[in-house]
C-alpha cells in the first residue's frame, strides 16, 4: 500500500512539473509573420496564438481554436515540425516545416499547402511558405 501511494505521489509530482525552459510546450504569441515574401500587417499578426501541449497544438487566430497534432524531429538540421489539422475542411492535411527554438523565441517556416518542406527560414515571393516568429507567453 505504501509503495502504491509513493508511486502515485511521484506520478503527480512529475505531471505537475512545468515545461522545460527549452521546450516547445506552452503558449506562443506571434510577433511577425510573412507569406510569399510579404510581411503581414501587425493587425493580422497580433491575434495569432499557438498553444503546444505534449502531443497537440491549438491555433487561435482570433476566430476560434483550430486543433492539430504535431511531430518534432530535433535531430535534423534544421529541426523539422509537421502539423496535422484535426478538424475543419482541411482535416487530415499536414503542413511540413522547420523550426528553431532559442529561449523564449520560436521561429518556424511552414509550407502552406502542397510542396516541399522549407530548407531555410525565409519566405520568398511566388511561394506558399509561411515564416512566423513567436514569443513565449510568460
C-alpha positions in Angstrom: 0.0 0.0 0.0 2.8 2.4 0.9 4.6 1.6 -2.3 1.4 2.3 -4.4 1.0 5.6 -2.5 4.6 6.5 -3.2 4.2 5.8 -6.9 1.0 7.9 -7.1 2.8 10.8 -5.3 5.8 10.6 -7.7 3.4 10.4 -10.7 1.6 13.6 -9.5 4.9 15.4 -9.0 6.1 14.6 -12.4 2.8 15.6 -14.0 2.8 18.9 -12.1 6.3 19.9 -13.4 6.2 23.0 -15.6 7.5 22.6 -19.2 11.3 22.8 -19.6 12.7 26.2 -20.5 13.8 24.9 -23.9 10.5 23.1 -24.5 8.1 24.0 -27.3 5.2 23.3 -24.8 3.4 26.5 -23.8 1.6 29.4 -25.2 3.2 31.3 -28.1 2.2 34.7 -29.5 3.1 35.8 -33.0 5.5 38.8 -33.2 6.0 38.8 -37.0 4.7 36.9 -40.0 5.5 36.7 -43.7 3.7 34.8 -46.5 5.1 34.6 -50.0 7.8 37.1 -49.2 5.3 39.7 -48.0 5.2 40.9 -44.4 1.8 40.5 -42.9 0.2 43.6 -41.3 0.5 43.8 -37.5 -3.3 43.8 -37.2 -3.3 40.2 -38.6 -0.3 39.1 -36.7 -1.3 40.3 -33.2 -4.1 37.8 -32.7 -2.1 34.7 -33.7 -1.6 32.3 -30.7 -0.3 28.8 -30.8 -0.6 26.5 -27.7 1.6 23.4 -27.6 1.0 20.6 -25.2 2.9 17.3 -25.1 1.2 16.0 -28.3 -1.3 18.6 -29.5 -1.2 22.1 -30.9 -4.1 24.6 -31.0 -4.0 27.6 -33.3 -6.2 30.6 -32.5 -6.2 33.4 -35.0 -9.0 35.4 -33.3 -11.7 33.3 -35.0 -11.6 30.3 -32.6 -9.5 27.3 -31.7 -8.2 25.1 -34.5 -6.8 21.8 -33.1 -4.0 19.8 -34.5 -1.3 17.3 -33.7 2.4 17.8 -34.3 5.6 15.9 -34.6 9.1 17.3 -34.0 12.5 15.9 -35.1 15.2 17.9 -33.4 17.9 15.5 -34.7 17.6 17.0 -38.2 19.4 20.2 -39.2 17.3 22.4 -39.3 14.9 20.7 -36.9 11.6 19.7 -38.5 8.0 20.1 -37.5 4.9 18.6 -39.0 1.5 19.9 -38.0 -1.6 17.9 -39.0 -5.1 19.6 -38.8 -7.6 17.6 -36.8 -10.8 19.4 -37.8 -12.4 21.6 -40.4 -12.3 21.5 -44.2 -8.6 20.8 -44.2 -8.8 17.9 -41.7 -6.0 15.4 -42.2 -3.7 17.8 -44.1 -0.2 18.2 -42.8 1.9 21.3 -43.0 5.6 20.5 -43.3 8.1 22.9 -41.7 11.3 23.6 -40.0 11.7 25.3 -36.6 14.3 27.0 -34.4 13.8 27.4 -30.6 16.1 29.8 -28.8 15.0 30.6 -25.3 11.6 32.3 -25.5 11.6 32.7 -29.3 10.2 30.2 -31.7 10.8 30.6 -35.4 9.0 28.4 -38.0 9.0 28.2 -41.8 6.0 26.2 -42.9 4.9 25.0 -46.3 1.3 26.2 -46.5 -0.4 23.8 -48.9 1.3 21.4 -51.4 5.0 21.5 -51.8 8.3 20.5 -50.3 9.4 21.2 -46.7 11.3 24.5 -46.5 15.0 24.3 -46.0 15.7 27.9 -44.9 14.0 30.4 -42.7 12.8 32.6 -45.5 9.6 33.3 -47.4 10.2 34.3 -51.0 7.7 35.8 -53.5 5.8 33.2 -55.5 6.0 30.7 -52.8 3.5 29.4 -50.2 6.0 29.5 -47.4 4.8 31.0 -44.1 7.6 32.4 -41.9 6.4 33.2 -38.4 8.3 34.3 -35.3 6.6 33.7 -31.9 7.4 34.8 -28.4 6.6 32.6 -25.4 3.9 34.0 -23.2 5.1 34.4 -19.6 
